[in-house]
Amino acid sequence: MNMKAKILLFLLILMGLGIFKGNAQILKPVKWSYSFIKLNAKTGFLVLTASIQKGWHIYAQGPDNGDGPIPTSFKFEKSNLYAAEGNPVPSILPKTSFDPTFKKNIGVHEGTIQFKEKINLHGPVKSIKGSLEFMVCNDKQCLPPQDLDFEVKVN
């Protein structure tokens, strides 16, 4: 048996014993959900909810001037049938504190946070589409920014 075969056999034995794990655990500390609350035939609220695992946080909305973390942001697909009014408003103000990594005050959200966006309806809308970007960190690590597409059914 050559050296490569011996190493492969050794690794297979370790994997079988559970000592060496061949696949890395994928961290997903934030789960997003979406809903639409129709107020009347002309307006409603799109609600984007982030459920963040304990010990983790996402960054508040704001400008990304390149010298800090990626802020949470939302984009809505253009349509003649609806229009977003302003920017999504968080249900809770972010906690702001000095971040030694970025050497500045930064706002974060923890736990469960809802972002509400007023939507003006101009016609019969079946769904509202868009995307969001966010970055999640804990006190030991940050995960790469994520872009998620969403589609919310309008009642």
Contacts in CASP RR format, 6 or more apart in sequence:
PFRMAT RR
TARGET T0000
AUTHOR 0000-0000-0000
METHOD contacts of the structure
MODEL  1
MNMKAKILLFLLILMGLGIFKGNAQILKPVKWSYSFIKLNAKTGFLVLTA
SIQKGWHIYAQGPDNGDGPIPTSFKFEKSNLYAAEGNPVPSILPKTSFDP
TFKKNIGVHEGTIQFKEKINLHGPVKSIKGSLEFMVCNDKQCLPPQDLDF
EVKVN
1 9 0 8 1.000
11 20 0 8 1.000
14 20 0 8 1.000
15 21 0 8 1.000
15 22 0 8 1.000
27 143 0 8 1.000
29 52 0 8 1.000
29 53 0 8 1.000
29 55 0 8 1.000
29 56 0 8 1.000
29 136 0 8 1.000
29 138 0 8 1.000
29 143 0 8 1.000
30 50 0 8 1.000
30 51 0 8 1.000
30 52 0 8 1.000
30 53 0 8 1.000
30 56 0 8 1.000
30 58 0 8 1.000
30 134 0 8 1.000
30 136 0 8 1.000
30 146 0 8 1.000
31 50 0 8 1.000
31 51 0 8 1.000
32 48 0 8 1.000
32 49 0 8 1.000
32 50 0 8 1.000
32 51 0 8 1.000
32 132 0 8 1.000
32 148 0 8 1.000
32 150 0 8 1.000
33 48 0 8 1.000
33 49 0 8 1.000
33 51 0 8 1.000
34 46 0 8 1.000
34 47 0 8 1.000
34 48 0 8 1.000
34 49 0 8 1.000
34 150 0 8 1.000
34 151 0 8 1.000
34 152 0 8 1.000
35 46 0 8 1.000
35 47 0 8 1.000
35 49 0 8 1.000
35 152 0 8 1.000
36 44 0 8 1.000
36 45 0 8 1.000
36 46 0 8 1.000
36 47 0 8 1.000
36 119 0 8 1.000
36 128 0 8 1.000
36 152 0 8 1.000
36 153 0 8 1.000
36 154 0 8 1.000
36 155 0 8 1.000
37 44 0 8 1.000
37 45 0 8 1.000
37 47 0 8 1.000
38 44 0 8 1.000
38 154 0 8 1.000
38 155 0 8 1.000
39 45 0 8 1.000
41 121 0 8 1.000
42 120 0 8 1.000
42 121 0 8 1.000
43 118 0 8 1.000
43 119 0 8 1.000
43 120 0 8 1.000
43 121 0 8 1.000
44 118 0 8 1.000
44 119 0 8 1.000
44 121 0 8 1.000
45 116 0 8 1.000
45 117 0 8 1.000
45 118 0 8 1.000
45 119 0 8 1.000
46 84 0 8 1.000
46 88 0 8 1.000
46 116 0 8 1.000
46 117 0 8 1.000
46 119 0 8 1.000
46 128 0 8 1.000
46 152 0 8 1.000
47 114 0 8 1.000
47 115 0 8 1.000
47 116 0 8 1.000
47 117 0 8 1.000
48 74 0 8 1.000
48 88 0 8 1.000
48 114 0 8 1.000
48 115 0 8 1.000
48 116 0 8 1.000
48 117 0 8 1.000
48 132 0 8 1.000
48 150 0 8 1.000
49 112 0 8 1.000
49 113 0 8 1.000
49 114 0 8 1.000
49 115 0 8 1.000
50 58 0 8 1.000
50 72 0 8 1.000
50 109 0 8 1.000
50 111 0 8 1.000
50 112 0 8 1.000
50 113 0 8 1.000
50 114 0 8 1.000
50 115 0 8 1.000
50 134 0 8 1.000
51 111 0 8 1.000
51 112 0 8 1.000
52 58 0 8 1.000
52 109 0 8 1.000
52 110 0 8 1.000
52 111 0 8 1.000
52 112 0 8 1.000
52 113 0 8 1.000
52 136 0 8 1.000
53 111 0 8 1.000
54 110 0 8 1.000
54 111 0 8 1.000
55 110 0 8 1.000
55 138 0 8 1.000
55 139 0 8 1.000
56 110 0 8 1.000
56 136 0 8 1.000
56 137 0 8 1.000
56 138 0 8 1.000
57 108 0 8 1.000
57 109 0 8 1.000
57 110 0 8 1.000
57 136 0 8 1.000
57 137 0 8 1.000
57 138 0 8 1.000
58 72 0 8 1.000
58 108 0 8 1.000
58 109 0 8 1.000
58 113 0 8 1.000
58 134 0 8 1.000
58 135 0 8 1.000
58 136 0 8 1.000
59 69 0 8 1.000
59 70 0 8 1.000
59 71 0 8 1.000
59 72 0 8 1.000
59 106 0 8 1.000
59 107 0 8 1.000
59 108 0 8 1.000
59 109 0 8 1.000
59 134 0 8 1.000
59 135 0 8 1.000
59 137 0 8 1.000
60 71 0 8 1.000
60 72 0 8 1.000
60 90 0 8 1.000
60 94 0 8 1.000
60 96 0 8 1.000
60 106 0 8 1.000
60 107 0 8 1.000
60 108 0 8 1.000
60 109 0 8 1.000
61 71 0 8 1.000
61 72 0 8 1.000
61 73 0 8 1.000
61 87 0 8 1.000
61 88 0 8 1.000
61 90 0 8 1.000
61 115 0 8 1.000
62 71 0 8 1.000
62 73 0 8 1.000
63 71 0 8 1.000
64 70 0 8 1.000
64 71 0 8 1.000
64 73 0 8 1.000
67 102 0 8 1.000
67 104 0 8 1.000
68 102 0 8 1.000
68 104 0 8 1.000
68 106 0 8 1.000
69 99 0 8 1.000
69 102 0 8 1.000
69 106 0 8 1.000
69 135 0 8 1.000
69 137 0 8 1.000
69 142 0 8 1.000
70 133 0 8 1.000
70 134 0 8 1.000
70 135 0 8 1.000
70 145 0 8 1.000
71 135 0 8 1.000
72 109 0 8 1.000
72 115 0 8 1.000
72 132 0 8 1.000
72 133 0 8 1.000
72 134 0 8 1.000
72 135 0 8 1.000
73 132 0 8 1.000
73 133 0 8 1.000
73 134 0 8 1.000
74 87 0 8 1.000
74 88 0 8 1.000
74 115 0 8 1.000
74 117 0 8 1.000
74 130 0 8 1.000
74 131 0 8 1.000
74 132 0 8 1.000
75 130 0 8 1.000
75 131 0 8 1.000
75 132 0 8 1.000
76 84 0 8 1.000
76 117 0 8 1.000
76 128 0 8 1.000
76 129 0 8 1.000
76 130 0 8 1.000
77 128 0 8 1.000
77 129 0 8 1.000
77 130 0 8 1.000
79 125 0 8 1.000
79 128 0 8 1.000
80 122 0 8 1.000
81 121 0 8 1.000
81 122 0 8 1.000
81 123 0 8 1.000
81 124 0 8 1.000
81 125 0 8 1.000
82 119 0 8 1.000
82 120 0 8 1.000
82 121 0 8 1.000
82 122 0 8 1.000
82 123 0 8 1.000
82 125 0 8 1.000
82 128 0 8 1.000
83 119 0 8 1.000
83 120 0 8 1.000
83 122 0 8 1.000
84 117 0 8 1.000
84 118 0 8 1.000
84 119 0 8 1.000
85 117 0 8 1.000
85 118 0 8 1.000
85 119 0 8 1.000
85 120 0 8 1.000
86 117 0 8 1.000
86 118 0 8 1.000
87 117 0 8 1.000
88 115 0 8 1.000
88 116 0 8 1.000
88 117 0 8 1.000
89 115 0 8 1.000
89 116 0 8 1.000
89 117 0 8 1.000
90 109 0 8 1.000
90 113 0 8 1.000
90 114 0 8 1.000
90 115 0 8 1.000
91 113 0 8 1.000
91 114 0 8 1.000
91 115 0 8 1.000
91 116 0 8 1.000
92 109 0 8 1.000
92 113 0 8 1.000
94 107 0 8 1.000
94 108 0 8 1.000
94 109 0 8 1.000
95 107 0 8 1.000
95 108 0 8 1.000
95 109 0 8 1.000
95 110 0 8 1.000
96 105 0 8 1.000
96 106 0 8 1.000
96 107 0 8 1.000
96 108 0 8 1.000
97 105 0 8 1.000
97 106 0 8 1.000
97 107 0 8 1.000
97 108 0 8 1.000
98 104 0 8 1.000
98 105 0 8 1.000
98 106 0 8 1.000
99 105 0 8 1.000
99 106 0 8 1.000
119 128 0 8 1.000
121 154 0 8 1.000
125 154 0 8 1.000
126 153 0 8 1.000
126 154 0 8 1.000
127 151 0 8 1.000
127 152 0 8 1.000
127 153 0 8 1.000
127 154 0 8 1.000
128 151 0 8 1.000
128 152 0 8 1.000
128 154 0 8 1.000
129 149 0 8 1.000
129 150 0 8 1.000
129 151 0 8 1.000
129 152 0 8 1.000
130 149 0 8 1.000
130 150 0 8 1.000
130 151 0 8 1.000
131 147 0 8 1.000
131 148 0 8 1.000
131 149 0 8 1.000
131 150 0 8 1.000
132 147 0 8 1.000
132 148 0 8 1.000
132 150 0 8 1.000
133 145 0 8 1.000
133 146 0 8 1.000
133 147 0 8 1.000
133 148 0 8 1.000
134 145 0 8 1.000
134 146 0 8 1.000
134 148 0 8 1.000
135 142 0 8 1.000
135 143 0 8 1.000
135 144 0 8 1.000
135 145 0 8 1.000
135 146 0 8 1.000
136 142 0 8 1.000
136 143 0 8 1.000
136 146 0 8 1.000
137 143 0 8 1.000
END
